Amino acid sequence: MRLKRLNILVIILLILLLGGLLLIFWESSKELVKREALRSAQMEAGTIIAFRHYLAEANQELLTALEDKNLSNPFMCAPAYVTSHAVKNINGFLIRQVSDNPRNPKNRAEGIELDAIHFFRTYKDRRDYFSSLDKNGTSYYFYAYPLKIEKSCLKCHGVVGKDVSYSTYRKIKKIYGDKGFGYHLGDVRGILAIYIPKDSSEQRLAFLKTRALLVIGLYVVLIIFIVLIHIEMLNELKKFEQFFSNDEKASKIEKINFSIEEFKNIQSHLINYLKKNEKYQEELKHMAVISPLTQLENLTAFSNWTQEGEERGELFTVIAFDVDNFKNINQTFGFQVGNKLVKEIAERLKNLVRKIRGAKVFHLDIDRFAVVLPVDWSKKEVEELTEELLKKLEEPYPISLNGENQDEIVVSFRTGIAYRKQTPLPKISFALEEAKAQQKEILFYDDVKDKRGDYKEHLKLLQILRKAITTGDADGIIPFYQPIVDRNRKVVRFEALVRLINLDTGEIITPYKFLKVAKSSRLYGEITKIMIRKVLCQFTNLNYGVSLNLSVEDAENEEIRRFILKKLKEFPDPSRVGFEIVEDEYAGNSEEVREFFRTLKKMGCKIYIDDFGSGYANFEYLIKLNADGVKIDGSLIKNILHDKGSEVTVKSVLNFTKEMGMESIGEFVENEEIFEKLKELGVDYFQGYYFSKPVRYLGEFISKGEISSMEKGEDC
């Protein structure tokens, strides 16, 4: 009877153990997912707050912008305005900047957001608020970070008459009303609210639960095994009782000892399984902070480590390495080779840094690494080490490309350095982007952060450009025309030149100032289409030819190609239309581009190479393109009277064009002497200020009837 009770007790204990393990796994997996959501929100908040701080630094002259009549809304430069438009949705997170006293009604805090604001005002030293909620039928994790009034904020949010000037107050009141004033330094103005959908988190939770169930399944098998062994032990104990009742001691003692050893083995196995469970929990934590590809600490580990250091008031010196054109390596050789290359880079960097006391290596992204150095290093020492590491990292990497043959891949890097900084992650990212833009191998954040004037000018031009494109019939994008004349100074055609009009001031802005902004903001293609449409419309009823500038970037864009061909089909005489290809942009390797140019020529259009004789000048692609003519580079024309090299270059170009039956055009003709010299050398056509500067209206060049036709064309 006692044995039967013991058997039942063992089974109950095992079942309780199984249930306890299941509960532990279930709850720990939920907690891991919740922590991961919190960590992700903290990382996003840290990046956004750093971006706001950068914008605050870059907008010290905001009060000047308030008085700028050219800006319809000067607060487009303010950190809150720019950030709210830039970070509405990142990585699937819904992000809002809200207040209980907002100037913009869209930014009014509601529900849990008001709870968070009250929480931060009650507990002034707290930086995080984390909770869960259901909103519009969707479950979210909710994270909030306090937005406090800093010194730079007082100019617009402080006490009127003390911090906020009356002129500024009137300007703000006119746009937003009498809201958002009266704050003091350190007051909670509002919060940065981040909503993380639980759907993505639940997928991770389901994965962890599945893993947990697999482990529990192993325990079930183990328990069944233990129960079977226990039953066998009961049988042996019964035999033991029979032994004493039948005086069979000597023959049975050995069997009883053997059964006890088996029980000890079972106990040992159970302990081992419990240890494996602990190890599995550690592996889950390890997976969250270690790159599975390189086994280096990842972006999460870097963010946690720097955040802990910042709480202790520490500064960081970080070198970020980014592989140039890594996407092309993946596209050319495949992802398997790309992954091998990343592992080789990580191993080489780890071996190089291992020799440096106190240094750490992190794998931030697939093609980006970071090296953290001791903060007592000088800036010169950091730069010298970076140069040394680059030299070693850019040595060839032996990689098997097809599984058999060994080959070498050579890569180059850009580096961005944050020297003795807090929140280094956004700073190294910014320095890296600037290094790419400036084509530099090494760039310190300190060397680029003072480009506030450029940044403000960029924003201002972008606002003018957007308004020019979206107002009326793109009223701010206007074609100007410069005549091209023959040897008798007779106008044979015009070149259309784009100009940007500031619709608030009437200022005319040249392409030199705004085309770079247009390209960086993806408005360049829109400008091309507007120019094509307006120029062809205005020249519909004229008997002159017209040339338009076209970049290879335009020709590579399928939408723009279709647009140009459509407009040419609607134009009465495409043979009056020419396209000037910017020479140093001509790629010559794209079959799509070459086919497009062939189609233009079949329709009767002429193709010219602009600025020929400098940059990537060569005669081979003139033949490939089957161009109708060239525009000789203006720098050669301007110097032709005084520089023998310029004259020789022009002569060689003219000899080639004559042999090939191509036209030649000399631009930048500024005086009579240059005009006569070019005629003497055999140039066919001429263009420059000597004949006319670019003009908006062609009244002095064409007849009254044609002027009437052109004016009608402006309404097209």
C-alpha positions as CSV (number, residue, x, y, z in Angstrom):
1,M,0.0,0.0,0.0
2,R,2.9,2.3,0.9
3,L,4.5,1.6,-2.5
4,K,1.3,2.5,-4.3
5,R,1.1,5.8,-2.5
6,L,4.7,6.5,-3.3
7,N,4.0,5.8,-6.9
8,I,1.1,8.2,-7.0
9,L,3.1,10.9,-5.2
10,V,6.0,10.7,-7.7
11,I,3.6,11.0,-10.6
12,I,1.8,14.0,-9.1
13,L,5.2,15.7,-8.4
14,L,6.3,15.1,-12.0
15,I,3.0,16.5,-13.4
16,L,3.4,19.6,-11.1
17,L,7.0,20.0,-12.3
18,L,5.8,19.8,-15.9
19,G,3.1,22.4,-15.4
20,G,5.5,24.7,-13.6
21,L,8.0,24.5,-16.4
22,L,5.3,25.2,-19.0
23,L,4.2,28.3,-17.0
24,I,7.7,29.5,-16.7
25,F,8.3,29.2,-20.4
26,W,5.0,30.8,-21.3
27,E,5.5,33.9,-19.1
28,S,9.2,34.3,-19.8
29,S,8.5,34.3,-23.6
30,K,5.9,37.1,-23.1
31,E,8.3,39.1,-21.0
32,L,11.1,38.7,-23.6
33,V,8.8,40.0,-26.4
34,K,7.7,42.9,-24.2
35,R,11.3,43.9,-23.4
36,E,12.2,43.7,-27.0
37,A,9.3,46.1,-27.9
38,L,10.5,48.5,-25.2
39,R,14.1,48.4,-26.4
40,S,13.0,49.0,-30.0
41,A,11.0,52.0,-28.9
42,Q,13.8,53.4,-26.8
43,M,16.2,53.1,-29.8
44,E,13.8,54.9,-32.1
45,A,13.1,57.6,-29.5
46,G,16.8,58.1,-28.9
47,T,17.4,58.6,-32.7
48,I,14.5,61.1,-33.0
49,I,15.5,63.1,-30.0
50,A,19.0,63.3,-31.3
51,F,17.6,64.5,-34.6
52,R,15.6,67.2,-32.8
53,H,18.7,68.3,-31.0
54,Y,20.6,68.6,-34.2
55,L,17.8,70.6,-35.8
56,A,17.7,72.9,-32.7
57,E,21.4,73.5,-33.2
58,A,20.9,74.1,-36.9
59,N,18.2,76.7,-36.3
60,Q,19.7,79.2,-33.9
61,E,18.7,81.9,-36.3
62,L,15.0,80.9,-36.2
63,L,13.9,84.4,-35.1
64,T,15.5,85.8,-38.3
65,A,13.4,83.3,-40.3
66,L,10.3,84.6,-38.5
67,E,10.8,88.0,-40.1
68,D,11.7,86.5,-43.5
69,K,8.9,87.5,-45.9
70,N,9.9,84.8,-48.3
71,L,8.7,82.0,-46.0
72,S,4.9,81.5,-45.9
73,N,5.4,79.4,-42.8
74,P,8.8,80.0,-41.1
75,F,8.1,77.2,-38.6
76,M,8.8,74.7,-41.4
77,C,12.4,75.0,-40.1
78,A,11.5,74.3,-36.5
79,P,12.5,70.9,-34.9
80,A,8.9,69.9,-34.0
81,Y,7.6,70.7,-37.5
82,V,10.4,69.0,-39.4
83,T,10.5,65.9,-37.1
84,S,6.7,65.4,-37.2
85,H,6.8,65.3,-41.0
86,A,9.9,63.1,-41.2
87,V,9.1,60.4,-38.7
88,K,5.3,59.7,-38.8
89,N,6.0,56.0,-39.6
90,I,9.3,54.2,-39.1
91,N,9.7,50.4,-39.2
92,G,5.9,50.0,-38.9
93,F,5.7,52.1,-35.7
94,L,3.1,54.9,-35.4
95,I,5.0,58.0,-34.1
96,R,3.3,61.2,-32.8
97,Q,4.6,64.4,-31.1
98,V,1.7,65.5,-28.9
99,S,0.9,68.0,-26.2
100,D,-2.0,68.9,-23.9
101,N,-1.6,72.5,-25.1
102,P,-0.8,72.1,-28.8
103,R,-0.6,74.8,-31.4
104,N,-1.6,72.4,-34.1
105,P,-4.9,70.6,-33.3
106,K,-3.6,67.5,-35.0
107,N,-1.0,67.2,-32.2
108,R,-3.5,67.2,-29.3
109,A,-2.8,64.5,-26.8
110,E,-5.6,62.0,-26.1
111,G,-6.3,59.2,-23.6
112,I,-3.2,57.3,-22.7
113,E,-1.1,60.2,-24.1
114,L,-2.5,62.5,-21.5
115,D,-1.8,59.9,-18.8
116,A,1.9,59.8,-19.9
117,I,2.1,63.6,-19.8
118,H,0.7,63.7,-16.3
119,F,3.1,60.9,-15.3
120,F,6.2,62.8,-16.5
121,R,5.0,66.0,-14.7
122,T,4.5,64.0,-11.5
123,Y,7.8,62.1,-11.7
124,K,10.1,64.6,-13.2
125,D,13.2,62.3,-13.2
126,R,11.5,59.5,-15.3
127,R,12.4,59.2,-19.0
128,D,10.2,56.2,-20.0
129,Y,6.5,55.4,-19.9
130,F,5.5,52.0,-21.2
131,S,2.0,50.4,-21.4
132,S,-0.4,48.5,-23.6
133,L,-3.7,49.5,-25.3
134,D,-6.3,48.7,-27.9
135,K,-6.8,51.5,-30.5
136,N,-9.2,51.3,-33.5
137,G,-9.4,47.5,-33.2
138,T,-5.6,47.1,-33.1
139,S,-3.5,46.1,-30.1
140,Y,-0.4,48.2,-29.4
141,Y,2.5,48.6,-27.0
142,F,2.6,52.3,-26.1
143,Y,5.9,54.1,-25.3
144,A,6.3,57.7,-24.4
145,Y,9.4,60.0,-23.9
146,P,9.1,63.4,-22.3
147,L,9.7,66.5,-24.5
148,K,10.9,69.1,-22.1
149,I,11.5,72.9,-22.6
150,E,15.1,73.6,-23.3
151,K,16.9,76.9,-23.6
152,S,16.4,77.0,-27.4
153,C,12.7,76.4,-27.0
154,L,12.0,79.4,-24.8
155,K,12.3,81.8,-27.8
156,C,8.9,80.4,-29.1
157,H,7.3,78.8,-26.0
158,G,8.5,80.9,-23.0
159,V,6.9,83.8,-21.2
160,V,5.8,86.6,-23.6
161,G,7.8,89.8,-23.0
162,K,10.5,87.9,-21.2
163,D,11.6,85.0,-23.3
164,V,9.4,85.6,-26.4
165,S,9.6,89.0,-28.1
166,Y,6.4,90.7,-28.9
167,S,7.1,90.6,-32.7
168,T,7.7,86.9,-32.5
169,Y,4.5,86.5,-30.4
170,R,2.4,88.3,-33.0
171,K,3.9,86.2,-35.8
172,I,3.1,82.9,-34.0
173,K,-0.3,84.1,-32.9
174,K,-1.2,84.9,-36.5
175,I,-0.4,81.4,-37.6
176,Y,-1.3,79.2,-34.6
177,G,-3.3,81.4,-32.2
178,D,-2.5,82.2,-28.5
179,K,-1.3,78.8,-27.6
180,G,1.9,77.2,-26.4
181,F,3.3,80.1,-24.4
182,G,4.2,80.6,-20.7
183,Y,6.6,77.6,-20.3
184,H,9.7,77.7,-18.2
185,L,13.0,75.8,-18.5
186,G,12.5,72.1,-17.8
187,D,8.7,72.1,-18.1
188,V,7.2,69.1,-19.8
189,R,5.8,70.5,-23.1
190,G,4.5,67.2,-24.4
191,I,5.7,63.7,-25.3
192,L,7.1,61.7,-28.1
193,A,4.5,58.8,-28.4
194,I,5.4,55.6,-30.2
195,Y,2.8,52.9,-30.9
196,I,4.2,49.5,-31.7
197,P,1.7,47.0,-33.2
198,K,1.5,43.8,-31.3
199,D,1.0,41.8,-34.5
200,S,4.8,41.8,-35.3
201,S,5.6,41.2,-31.6
202,E,3.0,38.3,-31.4
203,Q,4.8,36.6,-34.3
204,R,8.0,36.6,-32.2
205,L,6.0,35.4,-29.2
206,A,4.5,32.5,-31.2
207,F,8.0,31.5,-32.2
208,L,9.2,31.4,-28.6
209,K,6.1,29.5,-27.5
210,T,6.7,26.9,-30.2
211,R,10.3,26.5,-29.0
212,A,9.0,26.2,-25.5
213,L,6.4,23.5,-26.5
214,L,9.2,21.5,-28.1
215,V,11.2,21.6,-24.9
216,I,8.1,20.6,-22.9
217,G,7.5,17.8,-25.3
218,L,11.0,16.4,-24.4
219,Y,10.0,16.6,-20.7
220,V,6.8,14.7,-21.4
221,V,8.9,11.9,-23.0
222,L,11.2,12.0,-20.0
223,I,8.3,11.7,-17.5
224,I,6.9,8.7,-19.4
225,F,10.3,7.1,-19.2
226,I,10.5,7.9,-15.5
227,V,7.1,6.4,-14.8
228,L,8.0,3.2,-16.7
229,I,11.2,2.9,-14.7
230,H,9.3,3.6,-11.5
231,I,6.9,0.7,-12.3
232,E,9.9,-1.5,-12.9
233,M,11.3,-0.5,-9.6
234,L,8.0,-1.4,-7.9
235,N,8.2,-4.9,-9.5
236,E,11.7,-5.2,-8.1
237,L,10.6,-4.2,-4.7
238,K,7.8,-6.8,-4.8
239,K,10.5,-9.4,-5.6
240,F,12.5,-8.0,-2.7
241,E,9.5,-8.7,-0.3
242,Q,9.3,-12.2,-1.8
243,F,13.0,-12.7,-1.1
244,F,12.5,-12.1,2.6
245,S,9.4,-14.3,2.7
246,N,11.2,-17.2,0.9
247,D,14.6,-16.7,2.5
248,E,16.2,-16.0,-0.9
249,K,18.6,-13.3,0.3
250,A,21.8,-14.1,-1.5
251,S,20.4,-14.3,-5.0
252,K,18.4,-11.0,-4.9
253,I,20.6,-8.4,-3.2
254,E,22.5,-7.6,-6.4
255,K,19.3,-6.8,-8.3
256,I,18.1,-4.4,-5.6
257,N,21.4,-2.5,-5.8
258,F,21.1,-2.3,-9.5
259,S,17.6,-0.7,-9.4
260,I,18.8,2.0,-7.0
261,E,21.6,2.9,-9.4
262,E,19.1,3.2,-12.2
263,F,17.1,5.6,-10.0
264,K,20.2,7.7,-9.4
265,N,20.8,7.8,-13.2
266,I,17.2,9.1,-13.8
267,Q,17.8,11.8,-11.2
268,S,21.0,12.8,-12.9
269,H,19.2,13.0,-16.3
270,L,16.5,15.2,-14.8
271,I,19.1,17.6,-13.4
272,N,20.8,17.8,-16.8
273,Y,17.6,18.7,-18.5
274,L,17.0,21.5,-16.0
275,K,20.5,22.8,-16.7
276,K,19.8,22.7,-20.5
277,N,16.7,24.7,-19.9
278,E,18.7,27.4,-18.1
279,K,21.2,27.3,-21.0
280,Y,18.3,27.8,-23.5
281,Q,17.2,30.9,-21.6
282,E,20.7,32.3,-21.8
283,E,20.8,31.5,-25.6
284,L,17.6,33.5,-26.1
285,K,19.2,36.5,-24.4
286,H,22.4,36.0,-26.5
287,M,20.4,35.9,-29.7
288,A,19.0,39.4,-29.0
289,V,22.4,41.1,-28.8
290,I,24.7,39.1,-31.0
291,S,24.8,39.1,-34.8
292,P,24.2,35.5,-36.0
293,L,26.4,36.1,-39.1
294,T,29.6,37.5,-37.5
295,Q,29.1,36.6,-33.8
296,L,29.9,40.3,-32.9
297,E,27.7,42.4,-30.7
298,N,24.9,44.0,-32.8
299,L,23.1,47.3,-33.0
300,T,20.9,46.5,-29.9
301,A,24.0,45.7,-27.8
302,F,25.6,49.0,-29.0
303,S,22.5,51.0,-28.1
304,N,22.2,49.4,-24.7
305,W,25.9,49.9,-24.0
306,T,26.0,53.5,-25.0
307,Q,22.7,54.3,-23.2
308,E,24.1,52.8,-19.9
309,G,27.3,54.9,-20.4
310,E,25.3,58.1,-21.0
311,E,23.4,57.6,-17.8
312,R,26.8,57.6,-16.0
313,G,27.7,60.8,-17.9
314,E,30.3,59.0,-20.2
315,L,31.5,60.2,-23.6
316,F,32.3,58.0,-26.5
317,T,34.7,57.9,-29.4
318,V,33.3,55.7,-32.2
319,I,34.6,54.9,-35.7
320,A,31.9,53.6,-38.1
321,F,33.0,51.7,-41.2
322,D,30.6,51.3,-44.1
323,V,31.4,49.1,-47.2
324,D,31.1,51.1,-50.5
325,N,28.4,49.8,-52.9
326,F,27.8,46.6,-51.0
327,K,24.5,46.2,-52.8
328,N,26.4,45.8,-56.1
329,I,28.4,43.0,-54.6
330,N,25.2,41.1,-53.6
331,Q,23.7,41.7,-57.0
332,T,26.8,40.6,-58.9
333,F,28.0,37.6,-56.9
334,G,24.9,36.7,-54.9
335,F,24.0,36.9,-51.2
336,Q,26.0,33.8,-50.2
337,V,29.2,35.5,-51.4
338,G,28.1,38.8,-49.8
339,N,27.7,37.0,-46.4
340,K,31.1,35.3,-46.7
341,L,32.7,38.7,-47.4
342,V,30.9,40.3,-44.4
343,K,32.2,37.5,-42.1
344,E,35.8,37.9,-43.5
345,I,35.6,41.7,-42.9
346,A,34.4,41.1,-39.3
347,E,37.1,38.6,-38.6
348,R,39.8,40.9,-40.0
349,L,38.5,43.9,-38.1
350,K,38.2,41.9,-34.8
351,N,41.8,40.7,-35.1
352,L,43.1,44.2,-35.8
353,V,41.2,45.7,-32.9
354,R,42.0,42.9,-30.5
355,K,45.5,44.5,-29.9
356,I,44.0,47.8,-28.8
357,R,43.4,48.0,-25.0
358,G,39.8,48.9,-24.1
359,A,38.5,48.8,-27.7
360,K,35.2,47.1,-28.7
361,V,33.8,46.0,-32.1
362,F,30.1,46.0,-33.0
363,H,28.3,44.8,-36.2
364,L,25.6,47.5,-36.6
365,D,24.2,46.6,-40.0
366,I,24.9,44.1,-42.8
367,D,27.6,46.3,-44.3
368,R,28.4,48.6,-41.3
369,F,30.7,48.1,-38.3
370,A,31.7,50.3,-35.4
371,V,34.9,50.4,-33.3
372,V,34.6,52.1,-29.9
373,L,37.9,53.5,-28.6
374,P,39.0,54.6,-25.2
375,V,37.9,58.2,-24.7
376,D,41.3,59.4,-23.7
377,W,42.7,59.1,-27.3
378,S,43.5,62.3,-29.1
379,K,41.8,63.3,-32.3
380,K,45.0,62.8,-34.2
381,E,45.5,59.3,-32.8
382,V,42.0,58.4,-33.8
383,E,42.6,59.6,-37.3
384,E,45.9,57.8,-37.6
385,L,44.3,54.5,-36.4
386,T,41.4,54.9,-38.8
387,E,43.9,55.3,-41.7
388,E,45.8,52.2,-40.6
389,L,42.6,50.1,-40.2
390,L,41.4,51.3,-43.6
391,K,44.6,50.2,-45.2
392,K,44.3,46.7,-43.8
393,L,40.6,46.4,-44.4
394,E,40.9,47.3,-48.0
395,E,43.4,44.6,-48.8
396,P,41.9,41.8,-51.1
397,Y,39.6,39.2,-49.5
398,P,40.1,35.6,-50.8
399,I,36.5,34.3,-51.5
400,S,35.3,31.2,-53.3
401,L,32.9,32.5,-55.9
402,N,31.6,29.3,-57.4
403,G,32.4,26.7,-54.7
404,E,35.6,25.6,-56.4
405,N,37.9,28.4,-57.7
406,Q,39.4,30.9,-55.2
407,D,39.1,34.5,-56.2
408,E,39.8,37.9,-54.6
409,I,37.3,40.7,-53.9
410,V,38.6,44.2,-53.2
411,V,36.3,46.6,-51.4
412,S,36.6,50.2,-50.2
413,F,35.1,51.8,-47.1
414,R,33.8,55.2,-45.9
415,T,34.3,56.1,-42.2
416,G,32.3,58.5,-40.0
417,I,33.7,59.4,-36.6
418,A,32.0,60.7,-33.5
419,Y,34.8,62.0,-31.2
420,R,34.1,62.3,-27.5
421,K,30.3,62.5,-27.9
422,Q,27.1,61.4,-26.2
423,T,24.4,59.6,-28.4
424,P,27.1,58.6,-30.9
425,L,24.8,56.5,-33.2
426,P,23.0,59.4,-35.1
427,K,26.3,61.3,-35.2
428,I,28.3,58.5,-36.9
429,S,25.4,57.9,-39.3
430,F,25.3,61.6,-40.3
431,A,29.1,61.7,-40.7
432,L,29.0,58.6,-42.9
433,E,26.3,60.0,-45.2
434,E,28.3,63.3,-45.5
435,A,31.5,61.2,-46.2
436,K,29.7,59.5,-49.1
437,A,28.3,62.8,-50.4
438,Q,31.7,64.5,-50.2
439,Q,33.5,61.4,-51.6
440,K,35.8,61.3,-48.5
441,E,37.2,58.2,-46.8
442,I,37.4,59.7,-43.3
443,L,35.1,62.4,-41.9
444,F,34.6,63.6,-38.3
445,Y,31.2,64.6,-37.2
446,D,32.6,67.9,-35.8
447,D,33.8,68.8,-39.3
448,V,30.3,68.7,-40.8
449,K,27.9,69.6,-38.1
450,D,28.3,73.4,-38.6
451,K,26.6,73.3,-42.1
452,R,23.6,75.1,-40.6
453,G,23.6,77.8,-43.3
454,D,23.7,75.3,-46.1
455,Y,20.9,73.3,-44.4
456,K,18.7,76.3,-44.0
457,E,19.3,77.4,-47.6
458,H,18.5,73.9,-48.8
459,L,15.2,74.0,-46.9
460,K,14.4,77.5,-48.2
461,L,15.1,76.5,-51.8
462,L,13.2,73.3,-51.4
463,Q,10.1,75.3,-50.3
464,I,10.5,77.7,-53.2
465,L,10.9,74.7,-55.6
466,R,7.8,72.8,-54.3
467,K,5.7,76.0,-54.5
468,A,7.0,76.7,-58.0
469,I,6.0,73.2,-59.2
470,T,2.6,73.0,-57.5
471,T,1.2,76.5,-58.0
472,G,-1.0,77.0,-61.0
473,D,0.5,75.5,-64.1
474,A,3.9,75.1,-62.5
475,D,4.1,78.9,-62.6
476,G,7.6,79.0,-61.0
477,I,9.3,76.8,-63.6
478,I,10.0,79.0,-66.6
479,P,11.9,78.4,-69.9
480,F,14.3,81.1,-70.9
481,Y,15.8,81.1,-74.4
482,Q,19.2,82.0,-75.8
483,P,19.6,82.2,-79.6
484,I,22.0,80.1,-81.7
485,V,23.2,82.0,-84.8
486,D,25.0,81.0,-88.0
487,R,28.1,82.7,-89.4
488,N,26.0,85.6,-90.7
489,R,24.5,86.2,-87.2
490,K,21.1,84.9,-88.3
491,V,19.1,83.1,-85.6
492,V,18.7,79.5,-86.6
493,R,17.3,78.0,-83.4
494,F,17.2,78.6,-79.6
495,E,18.4,76.7,-76.6
496,A,15.8,76.4,-73.8
497,L,17.3,77.0,-70.3
498,V,15.3,76.4,-67.1
499,R,14.8,79.1,-64.5
500,L,13.2,79.0,-61.1
501,I,11.0,81.9,-60.1
502,N,10.5,82.7,-56.4
503,L,6.7,83.3,-56.6
504,D,6.8,85.4,-53.4
505,T,9.5,87.8,-54.5
506,G,9.8,87.4,-58.2
507,E,13.5,86.6,-57.9
508,I,14.9,84.6,-60.9
509,I,17.1,81.7,-59.7
510,T,19.6,79.9,-62.0
511,P,20.0,76.1,-62.2
512,Y,23.4,76.4,-60.6
513,K,21.7,77.1,-57.3
514,F,18.6,74.8,-57.3
515,L,19.3,71.7,-59.5
516,K,21.3,70.0,-56.8
517,V,18.4,70.5,-54.3
518,A,16.0,69.2,-57.0
519,K,18.0,66.0,-57.5
520,S,18.3,65.3,-53.8
521,S,14.6,65.8,-53.3
522,R,13.5,63.7,-56.4
523,L,11.9,66.7,-58.1
524,Y,14.4,66.8,-60.9
525,G,12.3,64.5,-63.2
526,E,9.2,66.8,-62.6
527,I,11.3,69.8,-63.8
528,T,12.3,67.9,-66.9
529,K,8.7,67.1,-67.8
530,I,7.5,70.7,-67.1
531,M,10.3,72.1,-69.4
532,I,9.5,69.6,-72.2
533,R,5.8,70.4,-72.0
534,K,6.1,74.2,-71.9
535,V,8.9,74.5,-74.5
536,L,7.2,72.3,-77.1
537,C,3.9,74.0,-76.5
538,Q,5.4,77.5,-77.0
539,F,7.2,76.4,-80.2
540,T,4.2,74.6,-81.7
541,N,3.5,77.5,-84.1
542,L,7.0,78.9,-84.5
543,N,9.3,78.2,-87.5
544,Y,12.4,78.0,-85.4
545,G,14.2,75.0,-84.0
546,V,14.7,74.5,-80.2
547,S,17.2,72.5,-78.1
548,L,16.5,71.2,-74.7
549,N,19.0,69.9,-72.1
550,L,18.6,66.2,-71.2
551,S,20.6,64.2,-68.7
552,V,21.2,60.5,-68.8
553,E,19.4,60.3,-65.5
554,D,16.3,61.5,-67.4
555,A,16.9,59.1,-70.3
556,E,17.2,56.2,-67.8
557,N,13.8,57.0,-66.3
558,E,11.2,55.0,-68.1
559,E,8.4,57.4,-67.1
560,I,10.2,60.4,-68.5
561,R,11.1,58.5,-71.7
562,R,7.4,57.7,-72.3
563,F,6.5,61.3,-71.6
564,I,9.0,62.8,-74.1
565,L,7.9,60.4,-76.8
566,K,4.2,61.2,-76.2
567,K,4.9,65.0,-76.4
568,L,7.0,64.6,-79.6
569,K,4.2,62.6,-81.3
570,E,1.8,65.6,-80.5
571,F,4.4,68.1,-81.8
572,P,3.8,69.1,-85.5
573,D,7.5,68.8,-86.6
574,P,9.9,66.8,-84.3
575,S,12.8,67.6,-86.7
576,R,12.8,71.2,-85.2
577,V,13.6,69.7,-81.7
578,G,17.1,68.9,-80.5
579,F,18.4,67.4,-77.3
580,E,21.7,68.4,-75.7
581,I,23.2,65.6,-73.6
582,V,25.4,66.7,-70.8
583,E,28.7,65.1,-71.7
584,D,30.1,64.1,-68.4
585,E,26.9,62.3,-67.5
586,Y,26.8,60.1,-70.7
587,A,27.1,56.5,-69.5
588,G,27.1,54.9,-73.0
589,N,26.7,51.4,-71.5
590,S,22.9,51.3,-71.1
591,E,21.2,49.7,-74.1
592,E,17.9,51.3,-73.0
593,V,19.4,54.7,-73.2
594,R,21.0,54.1,-76.6
595,E,17.7,52.7,-77.9
596,F,15.9,55.8,-76.7
597,F,18.3,58.1,-78.5
598,R,17.9,56.0,-81.7
599,T,14.1,56.4,-81.4
600,L,14.5,60.2,-81.1
601,K,16.6,60.3,-84.2
602,K,14.1,58.1,-86.1
603,M,11.4,60.7,-85.2
604,G,13.7,63.4,-86.7
605,C,15.1,64.9,-83.6
606,K,18.8,65.9,-83.4
607,I,21.2,64.8,-80.7
608,Y,24.0,67.1,-79.5
609,I,26.8,66.5,-77.0
610,D,27.0,69.4,-74.6
611,D,30.3,70.7,-73.1
612,F,32.4,68.6,-75.5
613,G,36.2,68.7,-74.9
614,S,36.3,68.4,-71.1
615,G,35.4,65.9,-68.4
616,Y,34.8,62.5,-70.0
617,A,35.4,63.7,-73.5
618,N,36.2,61.0,-76.1
619,F,35.3,60.5,-79.7
620,E,34.3,56.9,-79.3
621,Y,31.0,57.6,-77.7
622,L,30.2,60.3,-80.2
623,I,30.2,57.5,-82.8
624,K,28.3,55.1,-80.5
625,L,25.6,57.7,-80.0
626,N,25.5,58.7,-83.7
627,A,25.3,62.4,-82.6
628,D,24.4,65.1,-85.0
629,G,26.8,67.6,-83.5
630,V,28.8,68.9,-80.5
631,K,28.8,72.0,-78.4
632,I,32.4,72.8,-77.7
633,D,33.1,73.3,-74.0
634,G,32.8,77.0,-72.9
635,S,36.0,77.0,-70.9
636,L,37.9,76.2,-74.2
637,I,36.1,79.0,-76.1
638,K,36.7,81.6,-73.4
639,N,40.5,81.0,-73.4
640,I,41.0,80.4,-77.1
641,L,42.6,83.8,-77.8
642,H,45.3,83.4,-75.1
643,D,45.8,79.6,-74.5
644,K,47.4,77.5,-77.2
645,G,46.2,74.3,-75.6
646,S,42.6,75.4,-75.9
647,E,43.0,76.3,-79.6
648,V,44.7,72.9,-80.4
649,T,41.9,71.1,-78.6
650,V,39.2,73.0,-80.5
651,K,40.9,72.3,-83.8
652,S,41.1,68.6,-83.1
653,V,37.3,68.5,-82.3
654,L,36.5,70.5,-85.5
655,N,38.6,68.2,-87.6
656,F,36.7,65.2,-86.3
657,T,33.3,66.7,-86.7
658,K,34.0,67.7,-90.3
659,E,35.2,64.2,-91.2
660,M,32.1,62.7,-89.5
661,G,29.7,65.3,-91.1
662,M,28.6,66.6,-87.7
663,E,27.7,70.2,-86.7
664,S,29.9,72.2,-84.4
665,I,28.6,74.9,-82.0
666,G,30.8,77.3,-80.1
667,E,29.2,78.6,-76.8
668,F,30.3,81.3,-74.4
669,V,31.1,83.7,-77.3
670,E,31.5,86.9,-75.4
671,N,33.0,89.4,-77.9
672,E,33.8,90.1,-81.5
673,E,37.4,88.7,-81.3
674,I,36.3,85.2,-80.2
675,F,33.5,85.2,-82.8
676,E,36.0,86.0,-85.6
677,K,38.5,83.4,-84.3
678,L,35.9,80.7,-84.2
679,K,34.8,81.5,-87.8
680,E,38.4,81.3,-88.9
681,L,38.7,77.9,-87.3
682,G,35.6,76.6,-89.1
683,V,32.9,76.5,-86.3
684,D,29.4,76.2,-87.8
685,Y,27.1,77.9,-85.2
686,F,27.6,80.3,-82.3
687,Q,26.0,81.1,-79.0
688,G,26.8,83.5,-76.2
689,Y,26.3,86.9,-74.5
690,Y,27.9,88.6,-77.5
691,F,24.6,87.9,-79.4
692,S,22.1,87.8,-76.5
693,K,21.8,86.8,-72.9
694,P,19.0,84.2,-72.1
695,V,15.6,86.0,-72.3
696,R,12.1,85.0,-71.3
697,Y,10.4,86.6,-74.3
698,L,11.6,86.4,-77.9
699,G,10.1,89.7,-79.3
700,E,13.4,91.0,-80.6
701,F,14.1,87.9,-82.6
702,I,10.8,86.8,-84.2
703,S,8.0,88.5,-86.1
704,K,4.9,90.0,-84.5
705,G,2.7,87.1,-85.8
706,E,5.1,84.6,-84.3
707,I,5.1,86.6,-81.0
708,S,1.3,86.2,-80.9
709,S,1.6,82.5,-81.4
710,M,4.2,82.2,-78.7
711,E,2.2,84.2,-76.2
712,K,-0.7,81.9,-76.9
713,G,1.6,79.0,-76.2
714,E,2.3,80.2,-72.7
715,D,-1.2,79.2,-71.8
716,C,-0.7,75.6,-72.9
